[in-house]
Structures are given as structure tokens and as C-alpha cells.
């Protein structure tokens, strides 16, 4: 088993004055509202940042300026370096826009850590399938997308900017190390239901009936072997579910037993 590399980092919360007349908040007595997260990689002098996207909902009058803030800060960080920019913000920001104190954090992956910190500290407006995706347990996802049951979401989580959302997408947390390093144990992942076309070689979330409770719902690479029949049609000769982690073994499924495997969705990406 390879050792996990962690990095020392610092993060700050960018805050806005919630008492400003520009805000449309349900709790105006709050002294501030979190605008986003700034995550510093001191070793590389690099800044990772993510700001909220619902400015029209909470600050319509300033939405144009605030919407450009993330790009502006990213450009300045690339020019000045993370340390100088954070120092500048700490010295100059006040009143309407301010920055909290730097806090230490250990991270394995900066992009995933940024997403996790953002969801912990920023409560943005839920816009279903526009900025947010529903979160389900694996068993609930299987019921909703395989049996068309009405289910209740565990919650809604904001998806990363740039990810085009559809109503077939959802989030689920994966337990186990069989898909490391791509999918770490405990990862919250994005999936898309309704896998179309060939499944061969794709990472899919499956329900393998007849297996134990802990591995009945699992993510694996789907491998299949086909043979052509005399009439020109094709049949599966072999279906195999393979892990990415070489410490684990895959298993074969009987292609004649259609009830032994149910493909729920295709893996899209790790959220955190």
C-alpha cells in the first residue's frame, strides 16, 4: 500500500458585510456572509479559490461586480503569487468585503480540499440541477434510478463550476479502497444515470445481486467479451468487474443471469 502524501496549506474565508443594503438575506442581523474560500499552497505559492455563484439571489445590485471577483482574484494570484496577494487582501480589505484569518489545514489533493472547505463554510442558494445536485445513499440511488421509486434526497450539494448538470446526475459517497487512487475511500462522487452505448471499459456504479451487504453496490471498471451469433446478433460471453487498485481482485459474472448485475450509473468525477 503506497503512503498518502499530505501537504501543509492555509485557507481563509472571504466575507461580505451582511448588513449592507445591497443584500437580500433572510437573516440580515448576521454580521457577515461567506463569499468563498481561498486555499493557499505555500510550497508552490499557488492560490486555489472558489466563490459563490448566487449573487443575483443575495446581492442583485452588486451582482455584476461580485461575479467578476473570482476571475480578478485568480488573475492577481497568478501575477503576484498567493502569499503576496493574501497579504495585500489582509491589509486593504475592510467593510463591504473582508478576509478572515488564515487557518492551517493538511490536504492530500488541493482541488478536492477546496471543494470540501467550500461546502463546509459557504451556504449558497440551492438551484436544483443548475448549481446543485442531489445526494443519495447507494441503495437509495439504486431504487430511484433502477426501479423508478420516489425517494427523498439526503441533501443538495453545490457542484463545481464548469460541470454541466442534468437531471440524471446525482451524488453518492463511496466506501472502500478498491478504486484508489482515482476514487479515494470515502469520496463523494458525481454519477450519471442512464448509461447508454457500450459499457466496456467504463467506470460504472453497479448493484451486484447475491454479494454481501458491503459490496453489493460498488464502482468498478466494466469489462465484457462478446461473440457474434450466426444470425448476426451479439451475446455476452463474459462480464467482469475490475478494481483499479491492484491490491484487490475483480470478479466474473454469469452473462446468462441478467438479474445478477444491474448498472445504476456511470462515474463522472470525484467531488471531494
N, C-alpha and C positions, 0 to 999 in steps of 0.2 A: 504494500500500500504506500503510495507516494505521499510525502508530507505536504500539508496545505500551507501555502505561503501567505502570510498576512502582512499588511502594510500599515504603518502609523499614519494617521490622517487627522485633519481638523475639519469640523463643519460649523457653519454659522447659519442662523435663520434670518432671512431678510424680512423685515416687518414694516407694516404700514400703519399710520395713525388711524385707528378705527373711529375716532371722534370727528374726523374731518367730514364736512358737509357733502363731499363728493361720494361718500359711501352709502350704499343701501344695504345695511346689515340688520339682521333680526335681533341682534343684541348690541346696540350702539354704546352701551356702557363699558364694553371691553376696551382696555387701553390700546390694544394693537391687534392686528390680524396678520397671520403668517402669509407672506407673499411668495416664499420659495426657500430653497436650500442651496447653499454654496458649500461645496466639498473640495477641500484643498489636498492635493498630493504634494507634500513638502519635498519629497525626494526628487520629483520631476518638475517642481514649481509649476504645476498644472492645476487648473481650476475646472471642476465639474459643477454644473449648475442646472437647476430646473425650477422654473417659476410657474405659478398657476396660470390657467388659461381662461378663467371665467370672469374676466374684468368687466364685461358688459353686464354681468349679473350683479356685481357688488360695487362697481365704481364706473358707471357709464360715462360720466363727464371726463374722466381721466383715462378711459379705456385705450384710446389711441396711443397715448404716451406710454402707458404701462405695458401694452402689447409689444412695444419695441424695446422694452428694457432688457429682456433676456439676450437678444442679439447684441445690444450695445455692450452689456457686461462681458459677454463672451469675446467680443472683438477687443475690448480693452484688456482682458486677461491674456489673450494671445499676444498682444503688443507689449504689455508691461510685465507679465508674469503674475502668477497667482498671489504671491506674498506681497508684492508692491500694491497690487490692486486692492487686496483686502485691507492693508494698512491705510490706503487712501480713503476707502469707504468708511473705515472706523473713525478716521479723523474728521471727515467732512459731512457725513450724513447725519441728519437730525430731523426732528419734527415730522413732516409727512412721510418720509422714507428713512429708515434707520436699519442698522445691522446689529444683531446680537453678538454676545461674546463668543469667541472661538472655543469649541469643546473638542476634546480628544476622542477619537474613535479608531478601532482597529478594523480594517476591511480586507477582504480577500479579493473582491472584484469591485472596482470603483463605480462602474455603471449600475450594477445591481445594488450596491450600497446606497448610491444616490436615490434610486427609486424607493428603497426601503425607508430611508430617512424622510423623503418627501411625504410618503403616505403616513408616517408616524407624526409628522409635525404640521402638515398642511391639510386643512379640511375644505376642499373645494366643492363647488356645486355639482351635484350628480346630474349628468346629462347622459341618459341611458343610450348606449351604443353610439354615442357621439364622442364622449371623452372617457366614459366609464364602461366596464364590463362586469357582469355578474360573477360571483364566486360561489362554487358548489363543492360539496364533497364528491369524491369519485363515484360513490354509489348513487348519489342523487343525480349526478350528470348522466349516468347510465340510464336511469329511469326517465329522465327528461328527453334525452336525445335518441334513445332506442325504443322506448315504449310510449313516447309522446304523453307522459304524465304531466299534470300540472304540479309544479314544485315551487317551493319558496327559496329565494336566494338567501345565502348566508350573509351577503352584503354586496356592495358595489365598490370596485377599486378603479382608480384612475389608471388608464393605460398610458404608455409612453407616447409623447408627441411623434407624429410621423407614421404611427401604426394605423392603417385604415381598418376601422371596425365594421363588423357586420353582426347581424342578429344570430348567426350561427356560432359566434365566438363566445368563450367563457373562460373562467379561471379555475384552476384546481391545484391543490398542494400535493406534491409527490413525496412519498416516504421511501427511503431506501437508496442504496449506492450503486445499483446495477447500471445506471446510465451516466455515471460520472466519467469524465469531468464535465461533459456538456450540461447535464442536469444534476446539480448537487442535491444531496439528501435534504429534504425539507423545502425545496424550491417551490415558489408559486409560479405556475406556468400558464401560458396562453394556449388554448386549443381551439380548433375549428371543427365543428361537427359537420357531417355530410361529406365523407371522404369520397371523392369521385376519381374515376380513372384507375389506372393500375396502382396497387398499394405496394408493389415490390420495391424494396429499398427505402421506404418512407418510415418515419418515426410515428407510431400511432399509439393512441390510448385504447387499450382493449380490455374487454371483460372475458377472461378465460374461465369458462364454467368448469366446475369439477375440481378446481385447485383450492388451496387454503384461503382463509379469510384475508391473510396479509398480502397475498399476491394475486388475488382474483382480479383486481383492477390494477393494471400495470402499463407502463410505457416501454415499448420495445421496438426494435427495427423489424419490420415485416419482410420476410423472405418467402418467396413462393416459386415452385417449379411447376411448369405446365407441359402438357403433351397434347398434340393435335389428334383429334379423332378422325376416323375415315370420312365422316360427313363434313369435315372442315371446322367443326366446333373445337373448343379447347376445354380441358378439365385440369384441375389442380392435381398434381401427383404428390406434392409436398408443401406444407406450410410450416415455417419455423419462425419463432420469436427469439430475437437475439439481443443480448445486452451490449452496451458499449464498453463497459468495464470488464477487462479480461479476467478479473477475479471471479466473475460469475459465469454460469453456463446458461445457454439457451435451451429451448425445448421444442420438440416437434409436435404438431397437432395433426390429427387424422382429418384429411380434407373431405372425407366422405361423411364426417359427422358435422353437419352445418351448425348444430346447436352448441358445439364445443368452444366456439370463438365468436365474439361479437365486437366489431370495430366501432368504437364510440366516436372517435375524433382523431384528427391529425395534430401533432405537436407543431406549434408556431414558434414560440420562443420562451425563454425564461424571463420572468418579470423581476423576481428577486430571489 
